Amino acid sequence: MRLIDLKNEKILILGFGREGLDTLNFLRKLFPEKVIGVGDRNEKIKTKNSKLKNEKRIKWYSGENYLKAIKNYDIAIKSPGIPIHLPEIEKAYKRNKITSQADIFFENCPGKIIGITGTKGKSTTTALIYEILKLGGIRTHLVGNIGRPVLNFLFSATKKDVYVYELSSHQLYNLKKSPQISVFLNIYPEHLDYYKNFNEYKNAKTNITRYQKKDNFFVYNSEDKEVSKIAKKSKAKKIPLKGEYYDLDIEAARAVGKIFKIPTTKIEQAIKNFKPLPHRLEYVGIFRGIKFYNDSLSTIPETTIAALDYLGNNVQTLFLGGFDRGLKFEKLADKILKSKVENLILFPTTGIKIWKEISKQNKRKKAFNAYFTDNMEEAVRWAYENTDKRKICLLSCASPSFSIFKDYKQKGNLFKKYVRKYA
């Protein structure tokens, strides 16, 4: 949506977290006198934002029925976390009443956008591309999930600016423009509590290349069957990649560096100096002779399988389980049975589901120590008691964190806290 088209519209911001606040600040600079609606399910959203609660140019809608406010507005700028299949949201989409930060930014940004997506690995790839471009002297900005929200960048954006934008499926959903340079790492069944099915999720991801032009670039994982199918329909110049799960991030970043004609020496220097992001197969350290790894962002079976492949036969203790999004665990169970893993720490609710699948496939009656718990402190203490020296203890749960933790960051930080506490 063009900024000029927002001028005379009644605007509602839906979702007032980090992105919603950024949207409000942007609109306030753009239209100082406009009354703006803010809607959020949290009943305390107004009191949480004490500096804004007496602001007369904001109309607040909170609580269970906050979405009913949509009918009073011409356009709603929706945060990605709000589900797309709520009745009020579906109705608003049909009437073209919903837009997003990503949609507004793509329509109005004069600079180049590098969009990175994939079920897993996009944050690391985004950060690495940013470091390579920065070292190469490009005027670059880190935006999106891993960086800052985008809208306020529009006030200073020029044709020389490059925006490295991590894009989730939620941000790509209903997008009408694609980045000039797109990176697509992989796609696995995920967020099936948000989308109707895998095809709808895949369709949202496809927007990263759907509207690309012939002079654009599409960097993609040619070993991922679904991504390769999407690549065949892309009009952009295609740059196929190959590589193991943890090498693919580097290969994608190298490819983008070459598009910008950054010298190979600078690309390799940026890669060498890059510090891995926390919670992504993060090495915590050796304590009491045991190596600990925090892979808290592993929320699907495929990433746990990749972690086991990467770390090899020394993984003796594995943390599994979490929120149930209806994922299948057959391949993970097969991998665990073929591995040297002996100890399983199983969180609700999928911990039971994973254990049942392992038991079902365990024809040779491989022995496991299985420990069921909903307490991270107890889990780490048990891991210390049952893991041998020179072996690996891995937190890679193959499920989202929401069953007993706020998010993957809380889960990973608690893991690291208790690993150090009982060292």
C-alpha positions in Angstrom: 0.0 0.0 0.0 1.3 3.5 -1.0 1.7 6.0 1.8 -0.3 8.6 -0.2 -3.3 6.1 0.0 -3.1 6.1 3.8 -3.5 9.8 4.1 -7.3 10.0 4.1 -8.0 6.5 5.6 -9.2 5.7 9.1 -6.3 3.4 10.3 -6.4 0.6 12.9 -3.3 -1.1 14.2 -3.9 -4.7 15.0 -1.5 -6.2 17.6 0.5 -3.9 19.8 3.8 -5.6 20.4 7.2 -4.5 19.1 6.0 -4.1 15.5 2.7 -2.5 16.4 4.5 0.2 18.5 6.8 0.9 15.6 3.8 1.3 13.3 2.2 3.8 15.6 5.4 5.8 15.8 5.7 5.8 12.0 2.1 6.9 11.5 2.4 9.6 14.2 5.3 11.2 12.3 3.5 10.8 9.0 0.1 12.1 10.1 0.6 14.1 13.4 -3.1 15.0 13.8 -4.7 11.7 12.7 -6.7 9.7 15.3 -5.4 6.1 15.1 -7.0 3.0 16.5 -5.0 0.4 18.4 -6.4 -3.1 18.9 -4.9 -5.9 21.0 -6.3 -9.0 22.7 -4.4 -8.1 25.9 -6.9 -6.3 28.2 -4.0 -4.5 29.9 -2.4 -3.2 26.7 -3.4 0.4 27.5 -2.0 0.4 31.0 1.1 -1.5 29.8 1.9 1.6 27.6 1.7 4.2 30.3 3.3 6.9 28.2 0.5 6.5 25.6 -2.6 5.8 27.8 -3.6 9.4 28.0 -2.9 10.2 24.3 -6.1 11.6 22.9 -5.2 10.8 19.3 -5.3 7.0 20.1 -8.5 5.0 20.3 -7.9 1.8 22.2 -9.7 -1.6 21.7 -8.6 -4.5 23.9 -9.8 -7.8 25.3 -11.6 -10.7 23.7 -13.7 -8.6 21.2 -11.0 -6.3 20.0 -11.4 -7.4 16.4 -14.9 -6.0 16.2 -13.3 -2.6 15.8 -12.2 -3.5 12.2 -15.7 -2.5 10.9 -15.1 1.1 12.0 -11.9 1.5 10.0 -10.9 1.7 6.3 -7.6 -0.1 6.7 -6.0 -2.4 9.4 -2.3 -2.8 9.7 -2.0 -6.3 11.1 0.9 -7.7 13.1 2.1 -11.2 11.8 1.2 -13.0 15.0 -2.6 -12.5 14.7 -4.1 -15.6 13.1 -5.3 -15.2 9.5 -8.4 -17.5 9.9 -10.3 -15.7 12.6 -13.7 -14.8 11.1 -13.2 -11.0 11.4 -9.7 -11.3 9.8 -10.9 -13.5 6.9 -13.8 -11.1 6.2 -11.4 -8.1 6.2 -9.0 -9.8 3.8 -11.8 -10.4 1.4 -12.6 -6.7 1.5 -8.9 -5.7 1.0 -9.0 -3.9 4.4 -5.8 -5.5 5.8 -2.2 -4.6 5.1 1.0 -5.1 7.0 4.4 -3.5 7.7 6.0 -5.6 5.1 3.4 -4.7 2.5 3.8 -1.0 3.1 7.6 -1.2 3.2 7.8 -3.1 -0.1 5.5 -0.7 -1.8 7.4 2.4 -0.7 11.0 1.5 -0.3 13.3 3.2 -2.9 16.3 0.9 -2.1 17.0 -2.8 -2.7 15.5 -5.5 -0.5 17.1 -8.8 0.2 14.4 -11.1 1.5 15.4 -14.3 3.3 13.0 -17.1 4.2 12.9 -20.8 5.0 11.4 -22.9 7.7 14.7 -22.9 9.5 18.1 -21.1 9.2 16.8 -17.7 8.0 17.9 -15.7 11.1 21.5 -16.9 10.8 21.6 -16.4 7.0 20.1 -12.9 7.4 22.7 -11.9 10.0 25.5 -13.4 7.9 24.4 -11.6 4.7 24.3 -8.3 6.7 27.8 -8.8 8.0 29.2 -9.6 4.5 27.5 -6.6 2.9 28.6 -4.3 5.7 32.2 -5.4 5.4 32.0 -5.0 1.7 31.1 -1.3 2.1 27.4 -1.5 1.2 25.1 0.9 3.0 23.0 -1.9 4.6 20.4 -2.3 7.3 19.3 -5.4 9.2 15.5 -5.4 9.4 12.6 -7.8 10.2 12.4 -10.5 12.8 16.1 -10.4 13.6 16.6 -6.7 13.1 14.5 -3.6 13.7 10.9 -3.2 12.4 11.0 -1.6 9.0 8.6 1.3 8.6 10.6 4.1 10.3 13.4 3.3 7.8 11.3 4.8 5.1 11.9 8.3 6.3 15.6 8.1 5.4 15.6 5.4 2.7 17.4 6.1 -0.6 18.2 4.2 -3.8 21.6 3.4 -2.3 20.3 1.6 0.8 20.1 -2.2 1.0 17.7 -3.8 3.5 18.4 -7.4 4.6 15.0 -8.6 5.6 14.2 -11.8 7.4 10.7 -12.8 6.3 8.5 -15.4 8.0 5.6 -17.0 6.2 3.3 -14.7 8.3 5.0 -11.6 6.9 5.0 -13.0 3.4 1.3 -13.9 3.5 -0.8 -11.7 1.1 2.3 -9.8 0.1 1.9 -8.2 -3.4 5.6 -7.6 -4.2 8.7 -9.7 -3.9 12.3 -8.6 -3.0 14.8 -7.8 -5.7 17.0 -10.6 -4.2 15.3 -13.5 -2.6 16.8 -16.4 -0.6 14.8 -19.6 0.1 16.6 -22.1 2.3 14.1 -24.9 2.9 10.5 -25.7 3.7 9.1 -28.3 6.1 5.6 -28.7 7.6 5.4 -25.9 10.3 2.9 -23.5 11.8 0.1 -25.9 11.0 -1.9 -24.4 13.9 -1.9 -21.1 11.9 -2.5 -22.3 8.4 -5.2 -24.7 7.2 -2.6 -27.1 5.8 1.0 -27.4 4.5 -0.1 -26.1 1.0 -1.3 -22.8 2.4 1.9 -22.4 4.4 3.9 -23.2 1.3 1.8 -20.7 -0.8 2.6 -17.9 1.7 6.3 -18.7 1.5 6.1 -18.6 -2.4 5.4 -14.9 -2.3 9.2 -14.3 -1.8 9.7 -15.0 -5.5 6.1 -15.0 -7.0 6.4 -11.3 -8.1 10.1 -11.2 -8.9 11.2 -9.8 -12.3 13.7 -11.1 -14.9 16.5 -8.9 -13.6 16.0 -10.1 -10.0 17.8 -12.9 -8.3 16.4 -16.1 -6.6 19.0 -17.9 -4.4 17.5 -21.3 -3.4 18.3 -24.7 -2.0 18.2 -27.0 -5.1 18.2 -30.1 -2.9 14.8 -29.3 -1.3 12.2 -30.7 -3.6 9.5 -28.3 -2.6 11.7 -25.2 -3.0 13.0 -26.5 -6.3 9.3 -26.8 -7.6 8.8 -23.1 -6.5 12.1 -22.1 -8.3 10.8 -23.6 -11.6 8.0 -21.0 -11.7 10.3 -18.1 -10.7 11.0 -15.4 -13.4 14.2 -14.3 -11.6 17.8 -15.3 -12.4 18.2 -18.5 -10.4 21.2 -19.3 -8.2 20.9 -22.9 -7.0 22.6 -24.0 -3.8 23.7 -27.4 -2.4 24.9 -28.2 1.1 24.2 -29.8 4.4 21.8 -28.0 6.7 24.3 -26.0 8.7 26.5 -25.2 5.6 23.6 -23.9 3.5 23.4 -20.6 5.5 27.0 -19.9 4.6 26.5 -20.9 0.9 23.5 -18.6 0.6 25.3 -15.7 2.2 28.3 -16.2 -0.2 26.0 -16.2 -3.2 24.4 -12.8 -2.1 27.9 -11.4 -1.5 28.9 -12.3 -5.1 25.7 -10.7 -6.5 27.0 -7.4 -5.0 30.5 -8.1 -6.4 32.1 -8.1 -2.9 35.6 -9.5 -3.1 36.0 -13.1 -2.0 38.5 -12.2 0.7 36.0 -9.9 2.4 33.2 -12.5 2.1 35.4 -15.1 3.7 36.6 -12.7 6.4 33.0 -11.9 7.4 32.2 -15.6 7.6 35.3 -16.3 9.7 34.4 -13.5 12.1 30.7 -14.3 12.4 29.5 -15.3 15.8 26.7 -17.9 15.7 23.3 -16.7 17.0 22.1 -17.9 20.4 19.8 -20.9 20.7 20.8 -22.3 17.2 23.0 -25.3 18.0 24.8 -23.0 20.4 27.8 -24.5 22.2 27.3 -23.8 25.9 30.6 -25.4 27.0 32.2 -28.4 28.8 31.0 -28.9 32.4 32.0 -31.9 34.5 33.5 -33.4 31.3 30.2 -33.2 29.4 29.6 -31.1 26.3 26.4 -29.1 26.3 24.6 -27.7 23.2 21.5 -25.4 23.2 19.5 -25.9 20.0 16.3 -24.4 21.6 15.1 -23.0 18.3 14.7 -26.5 16.9 11.0 -26.6 16.7 10.5 -29.3 14.0 11.8 -32.9 13.7 14.0 -32.1 10.7 16.2 -29.6 12.7 16.7 -32.2 15.5 17.7 -34.8 12.9 20.1 -32.2 11.4 21.6 -31.5 14.8 22.2 -35.2 15.4 23.8 -35.6 12.0 26.1 -32.6 12.7 27.2 -33.6 16.2 27.6 -37.3 15.4 27.8 -40.4 17.6 28.8 -38.6 20.8 25.2 -37.4 21.6 24.2 -39.5 24.6 21.4 -37.3 26.1 18.7 -35.6 24.1 16.0 -33.2 25.3 12.7 -33.6 23.3 9.1 -32.4 23.3 6.9 -29.4 23.6 3.8 -27.9 22.1 1.8 -30.1 19.7 1.3 -28.6 16.3 0.3 -31.9 14.8 3.7 -32.7 13.3 4.8 -36.3 12.5 7.8 -37.9 14.3 8.4 -41.1 12.4 11.6 -40.0 10.8 12.9 -38.5 14.0 12.2 -41.8 15.9 14.0 -43.7 13.2 17.0 -41.4 13.5 17.1 -41.7 17.3 17.0 -45.5 17.0 19.9 -45.5 14.6 21.9 -43.1 16.7 24.0 -43.6 19.9 21.5 -41.6 22.0 20.7 -43.5 25.3 19.0 -40.9 27.5 15.8 -39.1 26.5 14.4 -36.2 28.5 10.8 -35.7 27.4 8.7 -32.5 27.9 4.9 -32.4 27.5 3.0 -32.6 25.3 4.8 -34.1 22.3 7.4 -35.9 24.5 4.8 -38.7 25.0 4.0 -38.7 21.3 7.7 -39.0 20.4 8.3 -41.7 23.0 5.3 -43.8 21.6 6.7 -43.5 18.1 10.2 -44.6 19.3 8.6 -47.6 21.2 6.5 -48.5 18.1 9.6 -48.6 15.8 11.9 -50.2 18.4 11.8 -53.8 17.0 15.3 -54.6 18.3 14.4 -53.4 21.8 17.1 -50.9 22.1 17.4 -49.8 25.7 16.7 -46.1 26.6 16.6 -44.2 29.8 13.4 -42.1 29.4 12.7 -39.2 31.9 9.4 -37.4 31.7 9.3 -33.9 33.2 7.9 -30.4 32.9 10.7 -28.8 34.9 14.0 -27.7 33.2 16.0 -27.6 36.5 15.1 -31.3 37.2 15.8 -32.2 33.6 19.3 -30.7 33.6 20.1 -32.3 37.0 19.0 -35.7 35.6 21.1 -35.1 32.5 24.2 -34.6 34.7 23.5 -37.8 36.6 23.1 -39.9 33.4 25.5 -38.5 30.9 29.1 -39.8 30.7 32.2 -37.7 30.4 33.3 -36.8 26.9 29.7 -37.3 25.7 27.2 -34.7 24.5 24.0 -33.4 26.1 21.8 -31.8 23.4 18.6 -29.6 23.9 16.9 -29.9 20.5 13.2 -30.6 21.2 11.7 -31.0 17.7 8.7 -29.0 18.9 7.7 -25.4 19.8 8.3 -24.3 23.4 4.8 -23.1 24.3 3.6 -26.1 26.3 5.6 -25.1 29.4 7.9 -22.2 28.3 7.1 -18.7 27.2 9.2 -19.1 24.0 12.4 -20.7 22.7 14.5 -18.0 24.3 13.2 -18.7 27.8 13.7 -22.4 27.3 17.3 -22.0 26.0 18.2 -19.5 28.7 16.9 -21.8 31.5 18.8 -24.7 30.0 22.0 -22.7 30.1 21.3 -21.3 33.5 20.9 -24.8 35.1 23.8 -26.3 33.1 26.0 -23.7 34.8 24.3 -24.0 38.2 25.0 -27.7 38.5 28.5 -27.6 37.0 
